[in-house]
């Protein structure tokens, strides 16, 4: 299973909020922690065989 990431819809709203309120520090924290990212696919469903 290959899991990747992309910018989440809520993450884009958070970036816009940081521009208005948090400024550069908020953008740096979100970028460094991955707070604006979402994993794809979510959830991951894998069937394991014996």
Secondary structure, DSSP 8 states (H G I E B T S, - for coil): ---EEEE-HHHHHHHHHIIIIIHHHHHHHHHHHTTTEEEESSS-------
